[in-house]
């Protein structure tokens, strides 16, 4: 009889120091925007993102550690040759469209022209399953406002490579959305 309380106390003590209990994460959907790329042979059909803010509860008050961003895409090869590797770019911005970080994900395989490739996972939270259409990355910034998704480059079965003209395309995209706000000085005190 005395052994049961000892086991119960030991069980609760181990659960209290579990590494999983030390950190909390808050899953939140993030607005993901597909940047139009008229000349790309790979059409990005969709992009979705989720942010997990990891917070340490081992200190008081709890302290922010980092944000992990999960992104997955669906796409179609619209060229005349099968794509063998496609690199996607994900610009993670704050609510003012200032970038925290640009991440990249590469899908490899044989992507036939006209075939729609969609995520194979059962959702963004299933991060352990291997999937050529989903990626994770850490950013040092909270309050993610938007993830800008685009095709960076593609390699085809015939050996050819297409590369995006990103500075011009991003600039045109931002201008179409009203541009990135520029800093203005605060009014002088009276």
Protein Blocks (a to p, Z undefined) as FASTA:
>chain_A
ZZmmmmmmmmmmmmmmgmklmpccddddddddddddfklcbdcfbdcddddddddfkbcc
dddfbdcdddddddddfbfbdcfbdcdddddddfkopafbdcddddedjddehiacddfb
fbjklmmbccfkbccdddddehifbdcdddfbdcdfkopacdddfklmmmmmmmmnopaa
ddddddddZZ
